[in-house]
Structures are given as structure tokens and as C-alpha cells.
Amino acid sequence: MNLKDLHHPAATLPPDLDGFRVEISHEGQRADIILCRPPFNIVKMGQRDQLRVTFEALDANPMVRVIVLRAEGEHFSSGGDIKGFMEATPEHVSKLAWNMAAPARCSKPVIAAARGYCFGVGFEISLACDFRLVTPTTLYALPEQKLGQIPGSGGSARLQKMVGITRTKDIVMRSRRISGPQAHDWGVATDCVPDEELESATDALVDELLAFSPIAQRTAKKLLNDTEDSTLSIAIELEGHCYSRLRSSLDFKEGVEAFHSKRKPNFTGQ
């Protein structure tokens, strides 16, 4: 992977990525952000800034359609660097949630694939992704109460939107660990697959997403994110405006023609 593939006009990546690497397949139209600080893939403070910039750069890369966040080894991440919290300034710490929200701000689909420990910031950045694939070995947790703290990167807020206040209090206030199957049952995880099938399931989801129109995918993600807190009437109104704009897209025209011709559409994102 050449760092020029991650060029972004608003940000320049450092020559050495801290605790992760990026693999880009232009042919596969996919980019993988891989946590690689074994054995627990602890996320350091500087790494959070780099992850944000990486998501922004990949979002700007026209050759990338789907982004996958995954990890090497048996654990996704045991969380953040505890010592780093004590050394960081309050101003720096206040930016943690913004950095870890980078997958949500990214206009492209983002998949988080996790096995083993997925604690603290590892869980929080996963919650900011669009799809979460887990296995029976996966353990989600927000253990900050054990340190006399609370989640600081959006974890409790995102989780409450997904599972409600009762279950969120159970997870946050008791530092309770949630298994992959339970996370799937609760709607936190998109799917729970056998541990040995996590990579193949991730590949299959990437291929499925690539078959859709890029512009329709981006529109759907933004619409759903923007209307999460809106009233039903406003959400329906915004949905109508988005539908109307896509009506004039070349991809919609191609989709309709392909449907009537009983062939696979060739979407271009226009």
C-alpha cells in the first residue's frame, strides 16, 4: 500500500501508522484498516487521530467503495491505552468522541468485523460503523466504570439509541460483557457467524454492498444517520427529497433498464 493512496487535501498521514495498517484493493474497490498491535491491539492516543484521518482519506479516494475495520489475532481490541488518558490534556480528551465517530461521518459503507475482546474504544468505534459482524468468541464491553470513569468516545450514547436505556445502563453501569450471540439478539451486531467464517462473511458482505449503486448507498447512509433523532414526519419528508434527487441519477435509470431487461445492472455512481 502506497501512502499516496491515502492522500486527502485536508490531511496528510504520517509516514508511520501507529498500531494499524491499511490495505487497499483498487480492483476489489475495498480498503481494510487492520489493527495490528498484538496481542490485544490496544489503541493509543495518537492512533485515534490517525484513524480519523485515515477514514477521511479513504472517503475521498474514488477507487474505494467499501471500508472494513478488522484486527489481527484473536482479539479485536481490549480498549485504549490507560496511561495515555492521564497524560493527555483535557482539550485533547474532549476530541476522542469526534475521532471515533469517523466511520459514521464517512459517506461510504463501513464494516467492523470483530472476534475476541472488543472493549472500550474498540467497541465504541465499532458502534460508529454501519455493520458489525461478530462470532461466538466476541465480547463487547464498556469497562470504564472499573476505572472510575464513563465511556468517552460515544459508546453509551450510541448504545442507548440501539438497545434503550435499560440495557445500556446494564452494560455501562455494571461494566457488563456482552457476547457476540447476545449482541446479535439485541440488535447491536448485524450478524453472528462461526469464528472460522468471520473473514469469508466479511468478504461476502463487501461483495453484496459493491453490487449496489454507490450514490444510492451514500444517500441511504446519510439519510438514516440524519433522521435518527428526527420526528417521523420530518424523516418521511427528507426521505422524499432524497428519493426525488436519486430519480434523476444515471444509476436509477440503469437500475430500471436492467430490471426490465432481466440483467445485472452496471452502476457507476452517477
N, C-alpha and C positions, 0 to 999 in steps of 0.2 A: 504494500500500500504506500503510495506516494502522498506526502502531506499536501501537495498541491491539489489533490482530490478533495481536500477539506478546506479549501480556501473560501473565505467569506469576507465580503467587503467591510463588514462591521467588526471583524475579529480575526486575529491571527493566532493559530495554535503554536504552542511552544514546540521545540524540536523533540522533546521527550515527554510522552504522555505518562502521567503518574498513576500507576495501578490499573491501567486498562489499555487495550489496543483496539484499533479499528480495522476491519476488513471490508473492502468494497468490491463488489462484483458488478461491473458495468453490464456484463452480459445478462446476469441474473437480476439486474435493477434493484439490488438489495445491498444494505450496509449492516454489518454486525458490530456492535460495541460490546467488547468482551472484557469483563472484569477479570484481572489476572494478577492478584496479589495473594497467592496461596499461603496457608491453607483455608483462610476464612474470608479472603477478599475484603478486608477492612477498607472503608472509604475514608481517605484523609481529606483534610480541609481544602487544600489546593486542588485536589481531584474534583471536587464539586464544581469549581469554576470551569475546569477543563471540560467536564461532562456537558455543562451548559453550552459552552462554545462549540463543542463537537456536534451537539444536536442542531444548533443554529446553522453550522456549516453544511451538515448533511441535508438540512431542509432546503438550503439554497442550491444544492447540487442537482441539476436536472436529470442526471443519469440514475439517481436513486429514487425508487418508488416506495419502498418499504424499509423500515429500520427495525432491527432486532437487538434487544438488550439481553445479554446472557452472561454466563460466567464459566470459568474453568474450574474443574474439580467437583467435589461432592457438595459444596455449599455455594449458594449464590452470593451472600454477604452476611456476615454476623453483625454488621452495622458500622457506625462511624468510629473514628479514632478518638477515644475518650480524652486522651491528653490534649488533643487539638482544641477541644472545646474550652479548656482552661486557658490556653494560650491565645485564642482568638479574641479580638476586640468585640464589644457589644455590637458595633456597627457592622462588622463582618458577619457575626452570627445572625443578625437580622436579615441577611440576604440568603440564608440557607433555603428557605421555602421557595424563593424565586428561582434559584438554580435547579432545585429538584423538580420544579414544575415545567422544565424544558420539554419533556416528552409531550405534555398536554398542549403546550403552545405550538409545537411542531405541527405543520399542516399535513404531514404525511402519517399514514398508519404506523404505530409503534407497538411492537410485541415484546413483552417481558416473559422470558422462559426461565423458571427457577426450580431448582431442586435443593434439598437440604435447608440449612438456615437461610432465612430471608428476614432479617431483623432490622429494626430501627430504620436508618436511611435506606437500606436495601428494600425494605417493604414500602417505604414512602415513595421512592422513585418508581417502583413497580405500580403503585396505585395511580401514578400520573400517566401511565401508559394506557393504550386503548384496549389491549388484550393481554390477559395474564394466563399463561399455561403453567400448570403445576403437576407434581407427581405425588404419590403417597408418602414420599420422603420429605416433601416440602413442609416447613414450619414457618408460618408468618407470626411476627410478634412486634410489639412496640414496648420494649422493656425499660423505657426511660424512668418510670416510677421507682425502679430499683436504685436509680442514681439520684433520686430527689429532684427529678425533672419531669417534663412533659414532652411529647413529640414536638419537634420544632421545624419540621420540613413539610408540613401539610398533611401528615398522616392521620391525625384524629379528625380533621375537618373532612378530608376526602372519604374516610371510612364511614363517618356518620351519614354522609349522603348515600352511601351504598347499602348500609345494613341497619341504619337507625340508631337512635341514642342509647337504647338499652344494650344492644350487643357491643356498641362502641365503648361504653363505659366498662363493660365486662372485659374487653380486650385491653383498654388503656389503663384503667384504674387498678386492675389486678395483674398487669403485665402478662396476660394470658397468651399462651401459644396456641395457634390455630393450625390444624393440619391441612394438607392440600385437599383431601376429600371434603372436609368441613368447609373450607373456603369456597369450594365449588358449590356445595349445597347452599351456602349463604349468598351466593351471587358475587362473591369477591373475585373468584377465579373464573375465567372463561371456560376452561376445561381442565380436567384432571386425567392424566394419561399414565400408563405404566412407566416407571422410571427409565427403562431402556428405550422407550419410544418418544422421549421428550424432543430429541433433535428432529426425528422424522415428522413428528406432529407439528413442530415449528416450521419445517420446510413446507409441509402441506398447506399450512395457513398462509404462508408467504405466497405460494403459488395461487391460492384461491383469491387473495387480495389483488394480485397482479392481473387477474383476469377481468377486473372491473375497470371502469373509466377512472383515470386519475383525478379528473376535475370533479366527478361525482363523489369520489371518496373524500376529497378535501372539503367539498361543500357539506357533506353529511357530518364529518367530524366537527367542523366549525359550528354548524347549526346546533348539533347536540350539546356541545360544550357551552355555547352562548345561551341556550334556552334552559339549561339545567335548573336555574333558580327563577325562571320567569313564570308568569301565570300561564294557564292553558291557552287563553285567548291570544296572548302575545306570541306564544310558541307556534300556534297554528298560523298566525299572521306572517311570522318570519319564515316558516316553512313554505308558505305560498309564494313569497318573494323569491326564495332560493329556487323553488321549482320553476318559477317563471324565467329566471335567468338561465337555468340549465336548458330550458326549452329551445333556446337559440344556439346551443352549443353543437359543434360538429359531432361530438361523441354521442349525443342523444339521437341525432339524425342517423348516425352509423348504427346505433343500437336498434332503432326501429327497422331500418332496412335489413339488418342481419336477422332480426326476428322473423320478418315476413319471408326472407329468403331461406330460412332454416339453416343458417350458417353461423359460425363463431364470429362475433364482432371483432373488429380491429380498432381498438380505441387508441387515440393519440394524445388525449389530454387537452383537447381544444374545444 
